[in-house]
Amino acid sequence: MRDFAAELENRKQAGLYRTRRLISGPQQPELVSDGVPLLSFCSNDYLGLASHPDIIRAATDAMPGTGLGGASSHLICGHHDAHHQLEARLAAFTGRSSALFFSTGYMANMGVISALAGRGDTIFSDRLNHASIIDGCILSRATVRRYPHADMSALAGMLASTGGHKLVVTDGVFSMDGDIAPLKELAVLCREHDALLVVDDAHGVGVVGPHGRGSVAELGLSEEDVPVLIGTLGKAIGTSGAFVAGPKLLTDYLVQKARTYIYTTAMPPAIALATCASLDLIEREDSRRSHLQSLVRDFRRGASALGYELMPSRTPIQPIMVGDNWSALALSQALEQQGLLVTAIRPPSVPDGEARLRVTFSAGHSTADLEKLLAALAECRTLVAGPDTEAV
Ligand SMILES: *Cc1c(COP(=O)(O)O)cnc(C)c1O
């Protein structure tokens, strides 16, 4: 039998052991962690909607009429009119012909990629794509070719030298770096090489683009340009679940073929109605996004002035590059001693030697919160080598 205990010990020695932090109370910038209050800069609740009263009320108001449990898969008797209503709402929000509601983004990626590509086909996947995309590629049994991050000439060469059915898949906003994929160039390349383009905009939906319609909408890319658009609902949207949007033919096909859609219990209908309420709010109020943008701008200015190395990101994902695992942990722990929660992200979530603090912003943060973060970062500056100093 494998020596599981030794494997865990090796992880500890390498600074890679992970633990779960116990949170009580609602998700918001002011968290209570193991009884201690902390100001959090690591959630994906970018618009501060995870505990918004209107959205909570939409769920609780719905439940006497819908009940709580999903009870069955969509193809047996679980497809509730609340789910159907949300799908129409998501299609309108993304400007697509139709949408399909999945239980999680992880399942959406696994189901969509494995349904749309199979043995003998080739999938081209950005090297920094999310784990759920990587796993979807493996599940598909297609040949997988990873291209260097956002490198369009490398991808063009790979597409030109490959025959058969081709699928290109990318994050819209990259989850650990915060940069946005070259979507326009990807759409052109895919058209040239007759490849199907799949964009996972988990971190773009709600955050970028007109009225938060995402990174694909920001560039005005149509359903022909990006035929398969995936988004998640547990991040900026503040609820739970995910969707795939595109031509009616696509969603019809996925209902037949996507196993993670077919063989799982439908989400509680009340979650679908709460998500509709969240989308209404997001479309109505641009103020959250503009506040978020000013936090990001001021953070970048402040943290750069302190000599921290940032990534080329204009989204609420603002990593501070550190390098080695132990320094990332030390910086995270020093910030926690000052009452701030910013988690260290280590391999395999990021490449080896690229450990970082993944700072994320929420519209729920005040400018005073940002000042607290910058003051604490000033205190901790000596813990990491900056771009100007030799790494130790
Ligand atoms: C978070 C994330 C997912 C998974 O979504 P869940 O709904 O949390 O399962 C998928 N893709 C990307 C890029 C993500 O960041």
The ligand as a Tripos MOL2 file, in Angstrom:
@<TRIPOS>MOLECULE
LIG
   15    15     1     0     0
SMALL
NO_CHARGES

@<TRIPOS>ATOM
      1 C1        -13.5200   28.8820   -9.7150 C.3       1 LIG1
      2 C2        -13.3140   28.4800  -11.1180 C.ar      1 LIG1
      3 C3        -14.0340   27.4260  -11.6660 C.ar      1 LIG1
      4 C4        -14.8900   26.5220  -10.8150 C.3       1 LIG1
      5 O1        -16.1130   27.0940  -10.5200 O.3       1 LIG1
      6 P1        -16.9320   26.5540   -9.2610 P.3       1 LIG1
      7 O2        -18.3180   27.0120   -9.5060 O.co2     1 LIG1
      8 O3        -16.2920   27.1620   -8.0620 O.co2     1 LIG1
      9 O4        -16.8110   25.0630   -9.2680 O.co2     1 LIG1
     10 C5        -13.9200   27.1840  -13.0220 C.ar      1 LIG1
     11 N1        -13.0910   27.9190  -13.7880 N.ar      1 LIG1
     12 C6        -12.3440   28.9150  -13.2800 C.ar      1 LIG1
     13 C7        -11.4600   29.6980  -14.1970 C.3       1 LIG1
     14 C8        -12.4230   29.2180  -11.9300 C.ar      1 LIG1
     15 O5        -11.6650   30.1700  -11.4090 O.3       1 LIG1
@<TRIPOS>BOND
     1     1     2 1
     2     2     3 ar
     3     2    14 ar
     4     3     4 1
     5     3    10 ar
     6     4     5 1
     7     5     6 1
     8     6     7 2
     9     6     8 1
    10     6     9 1
    11    10    11 ar
    12    11    12 ar
    13    12    13 1
    14    12    14 ar
    15    14    15 1
@<TRIPOS>SUBSTRUCTURE
     1 LIG1         1 GROUP 0 **** ****
